[in-house]
Amino acid sequence: MEREEAIEQIQDACRAMSLQLMRLHPAARALGDAELQATILKAAHAITTEVESIKKRLLRARDRDDSVDL
């Protein structure tokens, strides 16, 4: 697997995770348990933050010029 393919595969996985995380919000609200809802939403937010961190680092890696020419 080439570098660009790896970046694309990781980005696709991040997109899929983000979409699944968005599905947690309405489901958590439907539980009828405020404490459980808060726990789920807090954890989902933490996971979302980490996924976004991966996406940002990948963008930097893709844009970085790996050449040694000056």
PARO-349914 format. One record per residue: x, y, z of N, C-alpha, C in turn; residue in one letter. Coordinates in steps of 0.02 Angstrom, whole numbers, padded with zeros to 5 digits, always signed. Layout:
N
XYZXYZXYZA;...
***
This chain:
70
+00043-00058+00000+00000+00000+00000+00045+00062+00000M;+00030+00107-00043+00068+00170-00047+00043+00219+00006E;+00083+00270+00018+00068+00321+00069+00000+00354+00057R;-00012+00375-00005-00076+00409-00021-00135+00363-00011E;-00127+00299-00028-00180+00251-00018-00195+00242+00057E;-00142+00240+00096-00150+00233+00169-00186+00293+00198A;-00167+00353+00176-00200+00414+00200-00274+00412+00181I;-00289+00393+00119-00359+00390+00097-00399+00339+00137E;-00369+00282+00150-00403+00230+00188-00418+00253+00259Q;-00371+00286+00290-00381+00312+00358-00434+00367+00358I;-00433+00410+00308-00483+00463+00304-00553+00433+00294Q;-00559+00382+00253-00624+00348+00244-00648+00319+00310D;-00604+00288+00348-00623+00260+00412-00645+00314+00461A;-00610+00371+00460-00629+00427+00503-00698+00454+00485C;-00712+00459+00419-00778+00482+00397-00833+00434+00422R;-00820+00370+00415-00869+00320+00437-00880+00324+00512A;-00827+00332+00551-00834+00339+00623-00873+00401+00641M;-00860+00456+00607-00895+00518+00621-00970+00511+00608S;-00987+00478+00553-01058+00467+00538-01091+00424+00591L;-01058+00373+00613-01087+00330+00665-01093+00367+00732Q;-01045+00408+00748-01048+00447+00810-01108+00495+00809L;-01124+00523+00751-01181+00568+00747-01246+00531+00762M;-01248+00467+00749-01308+00428+00763-01319+00417+00837R;-01268+00427+00878-01274+00417+00950-01318+00471+00983L;-01315+00531+00958-01350+00586+00990-01426+00575+00995H;-01461+00563+00941-01533+00553+00948-01550+00489+00988P;-01509+00438+00981-01522+00376+01018-01512+00387+01093A;-01461+00425+01112-01448+00438+01183-01505+00478+01214A;-01531+00525+01176-01587+00566+01202-01649+00524+01214R;-01657+00472+01175-01717+00430+01181-01714+00381+01239A;-01658+00378+01274-01651+00331+01329-01693+00350+01390L;-01707+00414+01398-01746+00436+01455-01708+00435+01520G;-01642+00433+01517-01599+00431+01577-01547+00486+01568D;-01557+00541+01603-01513+00600+01594-01441+00584+01610A;-01428+00547+01663-01359+00531+01682-01325+00488+01629E;-01360+00437+01606-01333+00394+01554-01322+00432+01489L;-01370+00475+01472-01364+00517+01412-01302+00561+01416Q;-01292+00592+01473-01234+00636+01482-01169+00597+01475A;-01167+00538+01502-01106+00496+01497-01092+00478+01425T;-01144+00457+01389-01136+00437+01319-01114+00497+01277I;-01146+00554+01286-01129+00612+01246-01059+00638+01262L;-01039+00634+01324-00972+00656+01343-00920+00610+01310K;-00931+00545+01312-00885+00498+01281-00884+00506+01205A;-00942+00516+01175-00946+00527+01103-00908+00590+01083A;-00913+00642+01124-00876+00703+01110-00801+00691+01112H;-00778+00654+01162-00707+00639+01168-00682+00599+01108A;-00721+00550+01087-00702+00510+01029-00700+00554+00966I;-00751+00596+00958-00754+00641+00901-00692+00686+00899T;-00672+00712+00956-00613+00755+00960-00551+00717+00937T;-00544+00656+00957-00486+00616+00937-00488+00600+00862E;-00547+00584+00835-00553+00570+00763-00535+00633+00723V;-00558+00691+00746-00542+00753+00712-00467+00767+00715E;-00435+00749+00770-00363+00757+00776-00327+00715+00724S;-00349+00654+00714-00320+00610+00662-00329+00642+00594I;-00388+00667+00580-00402+00697+00514-00357+00757+00501K;-00347+00799+00551-00304+00858+00544-00231+00838+00531K;-00207+00788+00568-00139+00766+00558-00128+00736+00489R;-00179+00701+00464-00174+00673+00397-00171+00728+00344L;-00210+00781+00354-00208+00836+00307-00139+00868+00306L;-00109+00876+00365-00041+00904+00368+00008+00857+00334R;+00001+00793+00345+00046+00744+00316+00040+00744+00240A;-00021+00751+00215-00031+00751+00143-00002+00815+00112R;-00009+00871+00146+00015+00934+00119+00089+00945+00128D;+00120+00907+00172+00191+00915+00185+00231+00895+00123R;+00280+00934+00108+00323+00921+00051+00380+00876+00075D;+00381+00814+00051+00432+00767+00072+00496+00770+00031D;+00498+00817-00015+00558+00820-00058+00616+00850-00019S;+00676+00833-00041+00737+00861-00009+00769+00914-00053V;+00737+00929-00109+00763+00981-00154+00754+01050-00123D;+00805+01091-00131+00801+01160-00105+00797+01209-00161L;
***
